[in-house]
Amino acid sequence: MKRLLIVFLIVAGLPLYANPAAVSIMNDMRADKRRAPLTYSVILEKAADMHARDMAENGFFSHSSQNGASVGDRVKTAGYQWCFLAENIAQGQTSLSQVMAGWASSPGHYKNMMHKKAAQFGLAQGPGNTWVMVLAAPC
């Protein structure tokens, strides 16, 4: 059964495990503000990765895709039914610690990461150090 799950994850293009460093950094930040910890979602990671790759490969940087799709559209396409949703994007940071520190020092990005309604997140680093984090809560 375990082998079947691994094959499914590989075929679906999903990671075999969550990003433990990202989970640790995120939840340490949230604990400092007495916020509940978040769990990692490979579905949200998939939506983040699609957008990071799209921006890098097509030379744009925006919360809206060139076809007009929003983060809500991308997350729904990835198969996640959400009741709360937020997105952080960044470009140029070469490490997880750099991008997380950058978002922590930006009021809007930090607000997304500390939002009381957030329950899960996914993070992707695309080509050219294009980063996308999607935070959400399922319905």
SENU-642936 format. One line per 5 residues: number of its first residue (from 1); for each residue x, y, z of C-alpha. Coordinates in pm, whole numbers. Last residue first. Example, Ala and Ser with C-alpha at 12.3 -4.5 7.8 and 13.67 -1.06 7.14 Angstrom:
BEGIN
2> 1367/-106/714 | 1230/-450/780
% end
This chain:
BEGIN
139> -1446/2482/401 | -1068/2453/394 | -843/2721/534 | -576/2883/324 | -223/3014/286
134> -46/3007/-51 | 324/3087/-64 | 492/3169/-394 | 863/3220/-462 | 1044/3306/-786
129> 1409/3222/-736 | 1483/3225/-1110 | 1293/2900/-1156 | 1025/2831/-896 | 1039/2807/-519
124> 711/2674/-386 | 525/2697/-58 | 200/2546/68 | -7/2655/365 | -271/2536/605
119> -501/2670/877 | -521/3043/809 | -822/3210/976 | -617/3382/1244 | -396/3553/985
114> -31/3551/1089 | 114/3458/749 | -122/3692/562 | -46/3980/801 | 326/3919/748
109> 280/3956/373 | 94/4283/414 | 330/4430/674 | 653/4330/494 | 932/4237/739
104> 805/3881/785 | 783/3839/406 | 1148/3930/370 | 1251/3706/660 | 1060/3414/501
99> 1224/3479/165 | 1573/3497/312 | 1531/3189/535 | 1404/2985/242 | 1706/3074/35
94> 1809/3262/-280 | 1570/3556/-257 | 1522/3700/-604 | 1145/3710/-636 | 859/3716/-391
89> 492/3621/-381 | 255/3588/-86 | -99/3454/-128 | -410/3451/87 | -720/3231/111
84> -1001/3162/357 | -1308/2944/288 | -1127/2708/53 | -1212/2400/-150 | -878/2267/-277
79> -856/2073/-604 | -556/2230/-782 | -803/2413/-1007 | -965/2564/-696 | -626/2685/-577
74> -548/2841/-915 | -886/3017/-940 | -859/3151/-587 | -506/3275/-654 | -653/3469/-943
69> -663/3374/-1310 | -653/3666/-1554 | -482/3477/-1839 | -154/3649/-1753 | -188/3513/-1402
64> -290/3757/-1132 | -84/3785/-812 | 183/3945/-1026 | 540/3904/-1150 | 586/3846/-1523
59> 846/3680/-1743 | 656/3385/-1891 | 868/3099/-1754 | 925/3260/-1415 | 565/3375/-1363
54> 419/3042/-1479 | 667/2844/-1271 | 580/3033/-952 | 207/3009/-1030 | 206/2633/-1085
49> 429/2585/-779 | 193/2778/-553 | -106/2572/-671 | 90/2248/-617 | 204/2368/-275
44> -159/2433/-185 | -237/2072/-277 | 72/1953/-89 | -70/2114/221 | 146/2185/526
39> -23/2227/860 | -41/2562/1035 | 24/2626/1403 | -229/2828/1602 | -135/3190/1662
34> 13/3310/1989 | 215/3583/1817 | 551/3415/1886 | 382/3084/1807 | 306/3210/1456
29> 671/3283/1384 | 777/2943/1519 | 499/2787/1308 | 622/2942/987 | 989/2863/1047
24> 918/2502/1143 | 675/2439/857 | 920/2592/609 | 1203/2374/740 | 985/2061/726
19> 886/2111/359 | 616/1845/337 | 691/1495/216 | 673/1286/-101 | 622/1593/-316
14> 331/1595/-561 | 371/1548/-936 | 57/1336/-961 | 264/1048/-1099 | 514/1079/-812
9> 240/1102/-549 | 56/801/-696 | 376/592/-707 | 446/678/-342 | 90/585/-243
4> 114/252/-429 | 445/173/-253 | 284/240/87 | 0/0/0
% end
